[in-house]
Amino acid sequence: MSDERTQDEPLMSGADEATDEQKDAGRDRLAEADAAFYDKRGTDSVDDDAEEPKRSSYVNPGSSDFTHPQT
């Protein structure tokens, strides 16, 4: 039965049809991409003298700031 709130096929429907070699190759590529990402992540230069970002000065009012009608 098809319903617009459900999916008829799993999102990864082709994963079960992949060979073990294809799965291993995909895992290897993913591991290499992760390693490259984390290796690059540590090399970004950061300006320590940079100004802090602007912060909001909004303060939530306390419950004592509200008036409630007396009945």
HTML snippet that shows the backbone in 3Dmol.js (N, CA, C, O; Angstrom):
<script src="https://3Dmol.org/build/3Dmol-min.js"></script>
<div id="view" style="width:600px;height:400px;position:relative"></div>
<script>
const pdb = `
ATOM      1  N   MET A   1       0.852  -1.165   0.000  1.00  0.00           N
ATOM      2  CA  MET A   1       0.000   0.000   0.000  1.00  0.00           C
ATOM      3  C   MET A   1       0.897   1.226   0.000  1.00  0.00           C
ATOM      4  O   MET A   1       1.834   1.314   0.794  1.00  0.00           O
ATOM      5  N   SER A   2       0.617   2.163  -0.878  1.00  0.00           N
ATOM      6  CA  SER A   2       1.431   3.365  -0.988  1.00  0.00           C
ATOM      7  C   SER A   2       0.742   4.525  -0.283  1.00  0.00           C
ATOM      8  O   SER A   2      -0.453   4.763  -0.458  1.00  0.00           O
ATOM      9  N   ASP A   3       1.503   5.220   0.497  1.00  0.00           N
ATOM     10  CA  ASP A   3       1.007   6.370   1.247  1.00  0.00           C
ATOM     11  C   ASP A   3       2.014   7.492   1.049  1.00  0.00           C
ATOM     12  O   ASP A   3       3.217   7.233   1.021  1.00  0.00           O
ATOM     13  N   GLU A   4       1.556   8.732   0.911  1.00  0.00           N
ATOM     14  CA  GLU A   4       2.492   9.832   0.667  1.00  0.00           C
ATOM     15  C   GLU A   4       3.429  10.074   1.849  1.00  0.00           C
ATOM     16  O   GLU A   4       4.461  10.724   1.680  1.00  0.00           O
ATOM     17  N   ARG A   5       3.103   9.576   3.027  1.00  0.00           N
ATOM     18  CA  ARG A   5       3.955   9.768   4.202  1.00  0.00           C
ATOM     19  C   ARG A   5       4.984   8.661   4.372  1.00  0.00           C
ATOM     20  O   ARG A   5       5.793   8.719   5.298  1.00  0.00           O
ATOM     21  N   THR A   6       4.975   7.664   3.511  1.00  0.00           N
ATOM     22  CA  THR A   6       5.945   6.574   3.594  1.00  0.00           C
ATOM     23  C   THR A   6       6.683   6.469   2.280  1.00  0.00           C
ATOM     24  O   THR A   6       6.235   6.991   1.259  1.00  0.00           O
ATOM     25  N   GLN A   7       7.810   5.797   2.308  1.00  0.00           N
ATOM     26  CA  GLN A   7       8.552   5.587   1.071  1.00  0.00           C
ATOM     27  C   GLN A   7       8.350   4.154   0.610  1.00  0.00           C
ATOM     28  O   GLN A   7       8.317   3.226   1.418  1.00  0.00           O
ATOM     29  N   ASP A   8       8.214   3.988  -0.701  1.00  0.00           N
ATOM     30  CA  ASP A   8       7.980   2.658  -1.250  1.00  0.00           C
ATOM     31  C   ASP A   8       9.255   1.823  -1.280  1.00  0.00           C
ATOM     32  O   ASP A   8       9.206   0.602  -1.130  1.00  0.00           O
ATOM     33  N   GLU A   9      10.408   2.490  -1.475  1.00  0.00           N
ATOM     34  CA  GLU A   9      11.679   1.790  -1.509  1.00  0.00           C
ATOM     35  C   GLU A   9      12.611   2.414  -0.485  1.00  0.00           C
ATOM     36  O   GLU A   9      12.543   3.621  -0.252  1.00  0.00           O
ATOM     37  N   PRO A  10      13.467   1.633   0.123  1.00  0.00           N
ATOM     38  CA  PRO A  10      14.437   2.223   1.039  1.00  0.00           C
ATOM     39  C   PRO A  10      15.355   3.197   0.304  1.00  0.00           C
ATOM     40  O   PRO A  10      15.595   3.049  -0.895  1.00  0.00           O
ATOM     41  N   LEU A  11      15.856   4.178   1.018  1.00  0.00           N
ATOM     42  CA  LEU A  11      16.736   5.156   0.389  1.00  0.00           C
ATOM     43  C   LEU A  11      17.990   4.507  -0.169  1.00  0.00           C
ATOM     44  O   LEU A  11      18.497   4.935  -1.206  1.00  0.00           O
ATOM     45  N   MET A  12      18.490   3.500   0.487  1.00  0.00           N
ATOM     46  CA  MET A  12      19.709   2.820   0.062  1.00  0.00           C
ATOM     47  C   MET A  12      19.357   1.501  -0.618  1.00  0.00           C
ATOM     48  O   MET A  12      19.944   0.467  -0.301  1.00  0.00           O
ATOM     49  N   SER A  13      18.422   1.526  -1.531  1.00  0.00           N
ATOM     50  CA  SER A  13      17.926   0.281  -2.110  1.00  0.00           C
ATOM     51  C   SER A  13      18.996  -0.495  -2.854  1.00  0.00           C
ATOM     52  O   SER A  13      18.915  -1.722  -2.921  1.00  0.00           O
ATOM     53  N   GLY A  14      19.995   0.169  -3.414  1.00  0.00           N
ATOM     54  CA  GLY A  14      21.024  -0.536  -4.167  1.00  0.00           C
ATOM     55  C   GLY A  14      22.122  -1.118  -3.309  1.00  0.00           C
ATOM     56  O   GLY A  14      22.947  -1.879  -3.816  1.00  0.00           O
ATOM     57  N   ALA A  15      22.167  -0.793  -2.036  1.00  0.00           N
ATOM     58  CA  ALA A  15      23.261  -1.245  -1.178  1.00  0.00           C
ATOM     59  C   ALA A  15      23.294  -2.760  -1.045  1.00  0.00           C
ATOM     60  O   ALA A  15      24.375  -3.345  -0.974  1.00  0.00           O
ATOM     61  N   ASP A  16      22.158  -3.394  -1.011  1.00  0.00           N
ATOM     62  CA  ASP A  16      22.131  -4.848  -0.874  1.00  0.00           C
ATOM     63  C   ASP A  16      22.592  -5.548  -2.143  1.00  0.00           C
ATOM     64  O   ASP A  16      22.998  -6.709  -2.095  1.00  0.00           O
ATOM     65  N   GLU A  17      22.533  -4.861  -3.273  1.00  0.00           N
ATOM     66  CA  GLU A  17      22.906  -5.470  -4.537  1.00  0.00           C
ATOM     67  C   GLU A  17      24.384  -5.289  -4.857  1.00  0.00           C
ATOM     68  O   GLU A  17      24.872  -5.875  -5.823  1.00  0.00           O
ATOM     69  N   ALA A  18      25.110  -4.497  -4.073  1.00  0.00           N
ATOM     70  CA  ALA A  18      26.526  -4.271  -4.327  1.00  0.00           C
ATOM     71  C   ALA A  18      27.332  -5.495  -3.908  1.00  0.00           C
ATOM     72  O   ALA A  18      26.991  -6.193  -2.953  1.00  0.00           O
ATOM     73  N   THR A  19      28.409  -5.733  -4.648  1.00  0.00           N
ATOM     74  CA  THR A  19      29.292  -6.841  -4.288  1.00  0.00           C
ATOM     75  C   THR A  19      30.141  -6.436  -3.088  1.00  0.00           C
ATOM     76  O   THR A  19      30.227  -5.257  -2.746  1.00  0.00           O
ATOM     77  N   ASP A  20      30.763  -7.422  -2.456  1.00  0.00           N
ATOM     78  CA  ASP A  20      31.631  -7.121  -1.315  1.00  0.00           C
ATOM     79  C   ASP A  20      32.790  -6.218  -1.728  1.00  0.00           C
ATOM     80  O   ASP A  20      33.204  -5.349  -0.962  1.00  0.00           O
ATOM     81  N   GLU A  21      33.315  -6.422  -2.942  1.00  0.00           N
ATOM     82  CA  GLU A  21      34.415  -5.583  -3.425  1.00  0.00           C
ATOM     83  C   GLU A  21      33.956  -4.134  -3.587  1.00  0.00           C
ATOM     84  O   GLU A  21      34.692  -3.208  -3.246  1.00  0.00           O
ATOM     85  N   GLN A  22      32.746  -3.936  -4.104  1.00  0.00           N
ATOM     86  CA  GLN A  22      32.219  -2.582  -4.261  1.00  0.00           C
ATOM     87  C   GLN A  22      31.993  -1.920  -2.901  1.00  0.00           C
ATOM     88  O   GLN A  22      32.263  -0.731  -2.732  1.00  0.00           O
ATOM     89  N   LYS A  23      31.499  -2.691  -1.941  1.00  0.00           N
ATOM     90  CA  LYS A  23      31.287  -2.146  -0.601  1.00  0.00           C
ATOM     91  C   LYS A  23      32.619  -1.764   0.046  1.00  0.00           C
ATOM     92  O   LYS A  23      32.735  -0.705   0.662  1.00  0.00           O
ATOM     93  N   ASP A  24      33.632  -2.643  -0.099  1.00  0.00           N
ATOM     94  CA  ASP A  24      34.950  -2.350   0.464  1.00  0.00           C
ATOM     95  C   ASP A  24      35.560  -1.111  -0.184  1.00  0.00           C
ATOM     96  O   ASP A  24      36.149  -0.274   0.501  1.00  0.00           O
ATOM     97  N   ALA A  25      35.419  -0.995  -1.502  1.00  0.00           N
ATOM     98  CA  ALA A  25      35.962   0.168  -2.203  1.00  0.00           C
ATOM     99  C   ALA A  25      35.263   1.442  -1.743  1.00  0.00           C
ATOM    100  O   ALA A  25      35.907   2.478  -1.572  1.00  0.00           O
ATOM    101  N   GLY A  26      33.965   1.372  -1.544  1.00  0.00           N
ATOM    102  CA  GLY A  26      33.223   2.535  -1.062  1.00  0.00           C
ATOM    103  C   GLY A  26      33.647   2.936   0.338  1.00  0.00           C
ATOM    104  O   GLY A  26      33.776   4.123   0.638  1.00  0.00           O
ATOM    105  N   ARG A  27      33.863   1.943   1.198  1.00  0.00           N
ATOM    106  CA  ARG A  27      34.325   2.237   2.566  1.00  0.00           C
ATOM    107  C   ARG A  27      35.715   2.862   2.541  1.00  0.00           C
ATOM    108  O   ARG A  27      36.004   3.783   3.305  1.00  0.00           O
ATOM    109  N   ASP A  28      36.582   2.351   1.650  1.00  0.00           N
ATOM    110  CA  ASP A  28      37.938   2.902   1.545  1.00  0.00           C
ATOM    111  C   ASP A  28      37.901   4.351   1.080  1.00  0.00           C
ATOM    112  O   ASP A  28      38.616   5.194   1.620  1.00  0.00           O
ATOM    113  N   ARG A  29      37.070   4.647   0.080  1.00  0.00           N
ATOM    114  CA  ARG A  29      36.951   6.032  -0.405  1.00  0.00           C
ATOM    115  C   ARG A  29      36.408   6.944   0.682  1.00  0.00           C
ATOM    116  O   ARG A  29      36.856   8.082   0.820  1.00  0.00           O
ATOM    117  N   LEU A  30      35.457   6.457   1.448  1.00  0.00           N
ATOM    118  CA  LEU A  30      34.896   7.249   2.539  1.00  0.00           C
ATOM    119  C   LEU A  30      35.947   7.518   3.614  1.00  0.00           C
ATOM    120  O   LEU A  30      36.038   8.633   4.128  1.00  0.00           O
ATOM    121  N   ALA A  31      36.736   6.508   3.953  1.00  0.00           N
ATOM    122  CA  ALA A  31      37.794   6.683   4.953  1.00  0.00           C
ATOM    123  C   ALA A  31      38.839   7.680   4.464  1.00  0.00           C
ATOM    124  O   ALA A  31      39.321   8.500   5.245  1.00  0.00           O
ATOM    125  N   GLU A  32      39.197   7.620   3.172  1.00  0.00           N
ATOM    126  CA  GLU A  32      40.168   8.564   2.616  1.00  0.00           C
ATOM    127  C   GLU A  32      39.617   9.984   2.629  1.00  0.00           C
ATOM    128  O   GLU A  32      40.341  10.929   2.943  1.00  0.00           O
ATOM    129  N   ALA A  33      38.350  10.137   2.295  1.00  0.00           N
ATOM    130  CA  ALA A  33      37.734  11.469   2.301  1.00  0.00           C
ATOM    131  C   ALA A  33      37.671  12.024   3.720  1.00  0.00           C
ATOM    132  O   ALA A  33      37.917  13.211   3.933  1.00  0.00           O
ATOM    133  N   ASP A  34      37.344  11.178   4.688  1.00  0.00           N
ATOM    134  CA  ASP A  34      37.316  11.619   6.087  1.00  0.00           C
ATOM    135  C   ASP A  34      38.699  12.059   6.545  1.00  0.00           C
ATOM    136  O   ASP A  34      38.843  13.103   7.182  1.00  0.00           O
ATOM    137  N   ALA A  35      39.721  11.263   6.220  1.00  0.00           N
ATOM    138  CA  ALA A  35      41.081  11.596   6.630  1.00  0.00           C
ATOM    139  C   ALA A  35      41.528  12.909   5.996  1.00  0.00           C
ATOM    140  O   ALA A  35      42.149  13.737   6.662  1.00  0.00           O
ATOM    141  N   ALA A  36      41.219  13.106   4.719  1.00  0.00           N
ATOM    142  CA  ALA A  36      41.593  14.350   4.046  1.00  0.00           C
ATOM    143  C   ALA A  36      40.892  15.538   4.683  1.00  0.00           C
ATOM    144  O   ALA A  36      41.493  16.601   4.842  1.00  0.00           O
ATOM    145  N   PHE A  37      39.645  15.372   5.043  1.00  0.00           N
ATOM    146  CA  PHE A  37      38.895  16.462   5.676  1.00  0.00           C
ATOM    147  C   PHE A  37      39.534  16.846   7.004  1.00  0.00           C
ATOM    148  O   PHE A  37      39.773  18.025   7.262  1.00  0.00           O
ATOM    149  N   TYR A  38      39.811  15.854   7.845  1.00  0.00           N
ATOM    150  CA  TYR A  38      40.358  16.154   9.166  1.00  0.00           C
ATOM    151  C   TYR A  38      41.799  16.644   9.090  1.00  0.00           C
ATOM    152  O   TYR A  38      42.214  17.448   9.925  1.00  0.00           O
ATOM    153  N   ASP A  39      42.580  16.175   8.100  1.00  0.00           N
ATOM    154  CA  ASP A  39      43.942  16.680   7.929  1.00  0.00           C
ATOM    155  C   ASP A  39      43.921  18.145   7.529  1.00  0.00           C
ATOM    156  O   ASP A  39      44.722  18.940   8.020  1.00  0.00           O
ATOM    157  N   LYS A  40      43.012  18.501   6.643  1.00  0.00           N
ATOM    158  CA  LYS A  40      42.914  19.884   6.168  1.00  0.00           C
ATOM    159  C   LYS A  40      42.368  20.788   7.263  1.00  0.00           C
ATOM    160  O   LYS A  40      42.746  21.956   7.349  1.00  0.00           O
ATOM    161  N   ARG A  41      41.496  20.268   8.086  1.00  0.00           N
ATOM    162  CA  ARG A  41      40.820  21.062   9.103  1.00  0.00           C
ATOM    163  C   ARG A  41      41.806  21.706  10.078  1.00  0.00           C
ATOM    164  O   ARG A  41      41.561  22.820  10.541  1.00  0.00           O
ATOM    165  N   GLY A  42      42.892  21.047  10.396  1.00  0.00           N
ATOM    166  CA  GLY A  42      43.850  21.582  11.342  1.00  0.00           C
ATOM    167  C   GLY A  42      44.797  22.607  10.758  1.00  0.00           C
ATOM    168  O   GLY A  42      45.552  23.229  11.505  1.00  0.00           O
ATOM    169  N   THR A  43      44.786  22.808   9.440  1.00  0.00           N
ATOM    170  CA  THR A  43      45.744  23.711   8.809  1.00  0.00           C
ATOM    171  C   THR A  43      45.203  25.109   8.586  1.00  0.00           C
ATOM    172  O   THR A  43      45.950  25.986   8.151  1.00  0.00           O
ATOM    173  N   ASP A  44      43.954  25.345   8.863  1.00  0.00           N
ATOM    174  CA  ASP A  44      43.395  26.678   8.653  1.00  0.00           C
ATOM    175  C   ASP A  44      44.060  27.659   9.602  1.00  0.00           C
ATOM    176  O   ASP A  44      44.227  27.380  10.790  1.00  0.00           O
ATOM    177  N   SER A  45      44.435  28.807   9.065  1.00  0.00           N
ATOM    178  CA  SER A  45      45.046  29.816   9.930  1.00  0.00           C
ATOM    179  C   SER A  45      43.949  30.656  10.563  1.00  0.00           C
ATOM    180  O   SER A  45      42.970  31.032   9.918  1.00  0.00           O
ATOM    181  N   VAL A  46      44.139  30.933  11.816  1.00  0.00           N
ATOM    182  CA  VAL A  46      43.162  31.716  12.562  1.00  0.00           C
ATOM    183  C   VAL A  46      43.847  32.977  13.037  1.00  0.00           C
ATOM    184  O   VAL A  46      44.944  32.923  13.593  1.00  0.00           O
ATOM    185  N   ASP A  47      43.207  34.106  12.820  1.00  0.00           N
ATOM    186  CA  ASP A  47      43.751  35.380  13.267  1.00  0.00           C
ATOM    187  C   ASP A  47      43.357  35.583  14.722  1.00  0.00           C
ATOM    188  O   ASP A  47      42.200  35.874  15.023  1.00  0.00           O
ATOM    189  N   ASP A  48      44.321  35.428  15.623  1.00  0.00           N
ATOM    190  CA  ASP A  48      44.025  35.563  17.048  1.00  0.00           C
ATOM    191  C   ASP A  48      43.650  36.986  17.437  1.00  0.00           C
ATOM    192  O   ASP A  48      43.000  37.198  18.461  1.00  0.00           O
ATOM    193  N   ASP A  49      44.053  37.963  16.629  1.00  0.00           N
ATOM    194  CA  ASP A  49      43.754  39.356  16.947  1.00  0.00           C
ATOM    195  C   ASP A  49      42.422  39.812  16.359  1.00  0.00           C
ATOM    196  O   ASP A  49      42.058  40.983  16.468  1.00  0.00           O
ATOM    197  N   ALA A  50      41.706  38.892  15.740  1.00  0.00           N
ATOM    198  CA  ALA A  50      40.431  39.260  15.117  1.00  0.00           C
ATOM    199  C   ALA A  50      39.427  39.671  16.182  1.00  0.00           C
ATOM    200  O   ALA A  50      39.417  39.145  17.295  1.00  0.00           O
ATOM    201  N   GLU A  51      38.587  40.622  15.808  1.00  0.00           N
ATOM    202  CA  GLU A  51      37.569  41.108  16.735  1.00  0.00           C
ATOM    203  C   GLU A  51      36.518  40.032  16.964  1.00  0.00           C
ATOM    204  O   GLU A  51      36.165  39.282  16.053  1.00  0.00           O
ATOM    205  N   GLU A  52      36.033  39.969  18.179  1.00  0.00           N
ATOM    206  CA  GLU A  52      34.978  39.013  18.506  1.00  0.00           C
ATOM    207  C   GLU A  52      33.719  39.349  17.713  1.00  0.00           C
ATOM    208  O   GLU A  52      33.448  40.523  17.463  1.00  0.00           O
ATOM    209  N   PRO A  53      32.952  38.351  17.319  1.00  0.00           N
ATOM    210  CA  PRO A  53      31.698  38.646  16.614  1.00  0.00           C
ATOM    211  C   PRO A  53      30.739  39.412  17.517  1.00  0.00           C
ATOM    212  O   PRO A  53      30.774  39.282  18.740  1.00  0.00           O
ATOM    213  N   LYS A  54      29.899  40.201  16.897  1.00  0.00           N
ATOM    214  CA  LYS A  54      28.916  40.976  17.656  1.00  0.00           C
ATOM    215  C   LYS A  54      27.952  40.017  18.338  1.00  0.00           C
ATOM    216  O   LYS A  54      27.552  39.006  17.761  1.00  0.00           O
ATOM    217  N   ARG A  55      27.595  40.338  19.543  1.00  0.00           N
ATOM    218  CA  ARG A  55      26.667  39.506  20.295  1.00  0.00           C
ATOM    219  C   ARG A  55      25.382  40.279  20.529  1.00  0.00           C
ATOM    220  O   ARG A  55      25.388  41.503  20.662  1.00  0.00           O
ATOM    221  N   SER A  56      24.306  39.560  20.575  1.00  0.00           N
ATOM    222  CA  SER A  56      23.006  40.170  20.809  1.00  0.00           C
ATOM    223  C   SER A  56      22.915  40.620  22.257  1.00  0.00           C
ATOM    224  O   SER A  56      23.415  39.949  23.160  1.00  0.00           O
ATOM    225  N   SER A  57      22.275  41.756  22.470  1.00  0.00           N
ATOM    226  CA  SER A  57      22.108  42.241  23.840  1.00  0.00           C
ATOM    227  C   SER A  57      20.687  42.005  24.331  1.00  0.00           C
ATOM    228  O   SER A  57      20.298  42.541  25.369  1.00  0.00           O
ATOM    229  N   TYR A  58      19.909  41.217  23.608  1.00  0.00           N
ATOM    230  CA  TYR A  58      18.532  40.943  23.999  1.00  0.00           C
ATOM    231  C   TYR A  58      18.509  40.099  25.266  1.00  0.00           C
ATOM    232  O   TYR A  58      19.257  39.128  25.384  1.00  0.00           O
ATOM    233  N   VAL A  59      17.674  40.459  26.187  1.00  0.00           N
ATOM    234  CA  VAL A  59      17.523  39.710  27.427  1.00  0.00           C
ATOM    235  C   VAL A  59      16.064  39.313  27.553  1.00  0.00           C
ATOM    236  O   VAL A  59      15.172  40.141  27.369  1.00  0.00           O
ATOM    237  N   ASN A  60      15.821  38.060  27.864  1.00  0.00           N
ATOM    238  CA  ASN A  60      14.443  37.616  28.059  1.00  0.00           C
ATOM    239  C   ASN A  60      13.876  38.262  29.318  1.00  0.00           C
ATOM    240  O   ASN A  60      14.539  38.277  30.355  1.00  0.00           O
ATOM    241  N   PRO A  61      12.677  38.786  29.241  1.00  0.00           N
ATOM    242  CA  PRO A  61      12.095  39.384  30.442  1.00  0.00           C
ATOM    243  C   PRO A  61      11.761  38.310  31.472  1.00  0.00           C
ATOM    244  O   PRO A  61      11.379  37.195  31.117  1.00  0.00           O
ATOM    245  N   GLY A  62      11.905  38.650  32.728  1.00  0.00           N
ATOM    246  CA  GLY A  62      11.548  37.722  33.792  1.00  0.00           C
ATOM    247  C   GLY A  62      10.050  37.718  34.002  1.00  0.00           C
ATOM    248  O   GLY A  62       9.350  38.603  33.509  1.00  0.00           O
ATOM    249  N   SER A  63       9.559  36.744  34.719  1.00  0.00           N
ATOM    250  CA  SER A  63       8.117  36.660  34.938  1.00  0.00           C
ATOM    251  C   SER A  63       7.615  37.833  35.767  1.00  0.00           C
ATOM    252  O   SER A  63       6.435  38.172  35.688  1.00  0.00           O
ATOM    253  N   SER A  64       8.475  38.459  36.558  1.00  0.00           N
ATOM    254  CA  SER A  64       8.045  39.608  37.362  1.00  0.00           C
ATOM    255  C   SER A  64       7.800  40.841  36.496  1.00  0.00           C
ATOM    256  O   SER A  64       7.171  41.797  36.948  1.00  0.00           O
ATOM    257  N   ASP A  65       8.291  40.828  35.257  1.00  0.00           N
ATOM    258  CA  ASP A  65       8.081  41.964  34.359  1.00  0.00           C
ATOM    259  C   ASP A  65       6.690  41.973  33.753  1.00  0.00           C
ATOM    260  O   ASP A  65       6.269  42.980  33.184  1.00  0.00           O
ATOM    261  N   PHE A  66       5.974  40.872  33.865  1.00  0.00           N
ATOM    262  CA  PHE A  66       4.638  40.797  33.295  1.00  0.00           C
ATOM    263  C   PHE A  66       3.604  41.115  34.375  1.00  0.00           C
ATOM    264  O   PHE A  66       3.758  40.741  35.538  1.00  0.00           O
ATOM    265  N   THR A  67       2.570  41.800  33.969  1.00  0.00           N
ATOM    266  CA  THR A  67       1.487  42.060  34.919  1.00  0.00           C
ATOM    267  C   THR A  67       0.336  41.128  34.598  1.00  0.00           C
ATOM    268  O   THR A  67       0.000  40.917  33.432  1.00  0.00           O
ATOM    269  N   HIS A  68      -0.250  40.587  35.613  1.00  0.00           N
ATOM    270  CA  HIS A  68      -1.368  39.671  35.446  1.00  0.00           C
ATOM    271  C   HIS A  68      -2.598  40.305  36.076  1.00  0.00           C
ATOM    272  O   HIS A  68      -2.533  40.816  37.194  1.00  0.00           O
ATOM    273  N   PRO A  69      -3.710  40.274  35.369  1.00  0.00           N
ATOM    274  CA  PRO A  69      -4.924  40.875  35.945  1.00  0.00           C
ATOM    275  C   PRO A  69      -5.364  40.114  37.194  1.00  0.00           C
ATOM    276  O   PRO A  69      -5.363  38.883  37.228  1.00  0.00           O
ATOM    277  N   GLN A  70      -5.729  40.863  38.191  1.00  0.00           N
ATOM    278  CA  GLN A  70      -6.217  40.257  39.436  1.00  0.00           C
ATOM    279  C   GLN A  70      -7.712  40.009  39.306  1.00  0.00           C
ATOM    280  O   GLN A  70      -8.454  40.897  38.886  1.00  0.00           O
ATOM    281  N   THR A  71      -8.148  38.841  39.654  1.00  0.00           N
ATOM    282  CA  THR A  71      -9.583  38.534  39.561  1.00  0.00           C
ATOM    283  C   THR A  71     -10.201  38.439  40.918  1.00  0.00           C
ATOM    284  O   THR A  71     -11.400  38.187  41.034  1.00  0.00           O
TER     285      THR A  71
END
`;
const viewer = $3Dmol.createViewer("view");
viewer.addModel(pdb, "pdb");
viewer.setStyle({}, {cartoon: {color: "spectrum"}});
viewer.zoomTo();
viewer.render();
</script>
